[in-house]
Amino acid sequence: MSPRLFCFGYGFTAQTLAAAHPDWEIWGTGRQEKSQLLDHERYFCFDGEKPVSGFERIADKITHILLSIPPTEEGDPVFKAMGDTLAALPNLKWIGYLSTTGVYGDLKGGEATEATPCNPSGSRAARRVKAEENWKSLADAGGLPLHIFRLPGIYGPGRNQLVSLRKGKAHRIVKKNHVFSRIHVADLANILHASMQAPNPGRIYNVADDLPAPPQDVVTFAAELLRMEPPPLQDYKTADMSPMARSFYADNKFVSNVRIKTELGITLIYPTYKEGLTALSQSLEP
């Protein structure tokens, strides 16, 4: 039987997963009263405070749940408003929580595996650690089939450095020996599907491609694909950056992706940003 998936947060990842599996029955949430992406029978408004209105009419149909709404300073909104309800679903086989590799903190270029202790260096990552702990506690108490996916930067159609360059918003910030991990959204969707096919409740998966890379290298490669001059190099110490942008440079690590390959049988469609950006450049409008 095809999954009957409820997505808390029908965004970039959920939409990509849904598009890859048009035969699935899918519901999703958003903050607006109406959605252009799901018809009114499949769209639910969730304000992050009150339980989802009308959820009870489909509760016994749901077999899979994707959680992609980030926690706030007040905590994980889905956990607070819907945690007990989800734990009581009668036919739930899989629940996936999308966390972040930021939970590992700064490893000064060292490797992060799923066994690496969490040591977040910022408040946003600390909130993710707390959210993971909350969901784990609920899973331990009630047998919730929880799977945690720790994600790096996600790129894909409409959300990549090719687009940023064309809009004049790309920057080449240089911090010596600093690398970021990333994943193409199509590979992320495949990883989630593979986990749904072989549930292993309680498991944590790092999600990343094979080549952590300095961000300036990614911008340079994208500019080459577009045959345009890349923006000038800027030193991290003196670059004009927002506090949010600067916070992304606080952590430096190599994210191991061995487990998704050995346990889920994943072969990445886009093993590095070079394959991913090349494919995206071929689909760009002139």
C-alpha positions in Angstrom: 0.0 0.0 0.0 1.3 3.5 -0.9 2.0 5.8 2.1 -0.7 8.1 3.3 1.5 11.0 4.3 0.8 14.0 6.5 3.3 16.8 6.2 3.6 19.4 9.0 5.1 22.1 6.8 4.3 21.6 3.1 7.4 23.4 1.9 10.4 22.7 -0.4 11.2 19.2 0.8 7.6 18.0 1.2 6.6 19.3 -2.2 9.6 17.6 -3.8 8.7 14.3 -2.1 5.1 14.6 -3.2 6.0 15.4 -6.8 8.1 12.3 -7.0 5.2 10.1 -5.8 1.9 11.3 -7.4 0.2 8.1 -6.4 0.5 8.8 -2.7 -2.3 10.3 -0.6 -0.8 13.4 0.9 -2.0 16.1 3.3 -0.1 19.2 4.4 -0.1 22.3 6.6 0.6 25.9 6.0 -0.1 29.2 7.8 -2.4 30.7 5.1 -6.1 29.8 4.9 -5.7 28.7 1.3 -3.0 26.8 -0.6 -2.2 26.8 -4.3 -0.3 23.5 -3.8 -3.0 21.3 -2.2 -6.7 21.2 -2.8 -8.9 22.3 0.1 -9.6 18.7 1.2 -5.9 18.0 1.6 -4.7 21.4 3.0 -4.8 22.2 6.7 -4.0 25.5 8.4 -1.7 25.3 11.3 -0.8 28.4 13.3 1.8 26.7 15.5 -0.4 27.2 18.6 -3.7 25.3 18.4 -4.2 21.7 17.2 -4.9 21.2 13.6 -8.6 21.7 13.0 -10.2 18.8 11.2 -7.2 16.5 11.8 -9.5 13.9 13.5 -11.4 13.2 10.2 -8.2 11.7 8.6 -6.3 10.5 11.7 -7.0 6.8 11.1 -5.9 7.1 7.5 -2.4 8.4 8.2 0.5 6.0 7.9 3.5 8.4 7.6 4.3 11.8 9.0 6.9 14.3 7.9 7.9 17.0 10.4 9.7 20.0 8.9 8.4 23.0 10.9 11.4 24.5 12.9 11.2 25.1 16.6 10.8 28.6 18.0 12.0 30.1 21.2 8.9 28.6 22.8 9.7 25.1 21.6 8.6 22.8 18.8 5.1 23.9 17.8 4.0 20.5 16.4 5.2 18.7 19.5 3.4 21.2 21.8 0.1 21.2 19.9 -0.1 17.8 18.4 2.5 15.5 20.0 0.1 13.4 22.1 -2.4 13.2 19.2 0.3 11.9 16.8 1.5 9.3 19.4 -2.0 7.9 19.5 -2.5 7.5 15.7 -3.7 3.9 15.1 -2.0 3.1 11.8 1.3 5.2 12.0 4.3 3.3 10.6 6.9 6.1 10.2 7.5 9.6 11.4 10.4 11.6 10.1 11.7 14.7 11.9 13.9 17.1 9.9 16.6 18.4 12.2 20.0 20.0 11.3 23.6 19.0 11.3 24.0 22.2 13.4 23.3 20.1 16.5 27.0 18.9 16.4 28.4 22.4 16.8 31.9 23.3 15.7 34.2 20.4 15.1 37.0 22.5 13.5 36.8 20.6 10.3 36.5 17.2 12.0 34.0 14.5 11.1 30.4 14.3 12.4 28.8 10.9 12.5 25.5 10.1 14.0 27.3 9.1 17.2 29.0 12.4 17.6 27.7 14.2 20.8 25.4 17.2 20.2 27.2 20.4 21.2 25.3 23.3 19.5 27.1 26.6 19.3 24.1 28.8 18.7 20.6 29.3 19.9 18.9 28.0 16.8 20.8 24.7 16.9 20.2 24.4 20.6 16.4 24.6 20.0 16.8 21.8 17.5 18.6 19.6 20.1 15.7 20.3 22.5 13.1 19.4 19.9 14.9 16.2 19.1 14.9 15.3 22.8 11.2 16.0 23.1 10.3 13.8 20.2 12.7 11.0 21.4 11.0 11.2 24.9 7.6 10.8 23.3 8.8 8.0 21.1 10.3 6.2 24.1 7.1 6.6 26.1 4.6 5.6 23.5 6.4 3.6 20.8 6.2 6.5 18.2 8.1 5.2 15.1 10.5 8.2 15.1 13.3 8.7 12.6 15.6 11.8 12.8 17.3 13.3 9.8 20.0 15.9 10.4 20.2 18.1 7.4 22.8 20.6 6.0 22.0 23.3 3.5 19.4 22.2 1.0 19.5 23.4 -2.6 17.5 22.6 -5.8 15.2 24.1 -8.4 14.6 27.8 -7.6 16.9 27.7 -4.6 20.5 27.6 -5.5 23.6 29.8 -6.3 22.7 30.1 -10.0 19.5 31.9 -8.9 21.4 34.0 -6.4 23.9 35.1 -9.0 21.3 36.0 -11.5 19.6 38.1 -8.8 22.8 39.8 -7.8 22.6 38.3 -4.3 25.5 35.9 -4.4 28.6 36.6 -2.3 32.0 34.9 -2.1 32.9 35.0 1.6 36.2 33.4 2.4 37.0 31.9 5.8 40.2 29.9 5.8 39.8 26.1 5.7 36.0 26.4 6.3 33.6 24.1 4.5 29.9 23.5 4.4 27.9 20.4 3.6 24.8 20.4 1.4 22.3 18.1 -0.2 20.1 18.4 -3.4 16.5 18.3 -2.5 15.9 15.4 -4.9 18.4 13.3 -3.0 16.8 14.3 0.3 13.4 13.1 -1.0 15.0 9.8 -2.0 16.5 9.3 1.4 13.2 9.9 3.1 11.5 7.5 0.8 14.1 4.8 1.4 13.6 5.2 5.2 9.9 4.9 4.7 10.5 1.6 2.8 12.6 0.2 5.6 11.5 1.8 8.9 14.0 1.6 11.8 12.4 3.5 14.6 14.8 5.4 16.8 17.4 5.7 14.0 19.2 9.0 13.3 20.6 9.7 9.8 23.1 12.4 8.7 22.1 13.7 5.3 24.8 15.2 3.1 26.5 14.8 -0.3 30.0 13.5 -0.8 31.8 16.8 -1.0 31.8 19.4 1.8 33.2 22.5 0.1 34.0 26.2 0.8 31.0 28.3 -0.1 33.1 30.6 -2.4 34.0 27.6 -4.5 30.3 26.8 -5.1 29.6 30.4 -6.2 32.6 30.4 -8.5 31.5 27.1 -10.2 28.0 28.5 -10.6 29.3 31.6 -12.2 31.3 29.5 -14.6 28.2 27.6 -15.6 26.4 30.9 -16.3 29.5 32.3 -18.1 29.5 35.4 -15.9 32.0 37.1 -13.7 31.8 35.9 -10.1 31.4 38.4 -7.3 34.6 39.6 -5.6 36.1 37.6 -2.8 35.5 39.0 0.6 37.3 38.2 3.9 34.9 36.8 6.5 36.4 39.0 9.2 35.5 42.3 7.4 32.6 41.2 5.2 29.3 43.1 5.6 27.0 40.3 6.8 23.9 40.0 8.9 24.2 38.3 12.3 22.1 35.4 10.8 24.5 35.0 7.8 27.6 35.2 10.0 26.2 32.6 12.4 26.4 30.0 9.6 30.2 30.3 9.7 30.4 29.5 13.4 30.6 25.7 12.7 33.1 23.9 10.6 32.7 20.1 10.1 32.7 17.2 7.7 29.3 15.4 7.8 29.6 11.7 7.3 26.9 10.2 5.0 28.0 6.6 5.4 24.9 5.5 7.2 22.4 6.6 4.5 24.4 4.6 2.0 25.0 1.4 4.0 21.6 1.2 5.7 19.3 2.8 3.3 21.1 1.7 0.1 21.3 5.3 -1.2 23.2 6.1 -4.4 23.2 9.9 -4.7 21.8 11.4 -7.9 24.0 14.4 -7.3 27.1 13.3 -5.3 28.5 16.8 -5.3 27.4 20.4 -5.9 29.0 20.2 -9.3 26.6 17.6 -10.7 23.7 19.3 -9.0 24.4 22.8 -10.3 25.2 21.5 -13.7 21.8 19.8 -14.0 20.1 22.9 -12.6 21.8 25.1 -15.1 20.5 23.0 -18.0 17.0 23.6 -16.9 17.3 27.4 -16.5 15.3 29.7 -18.7 17.5 31.9 -20.9 
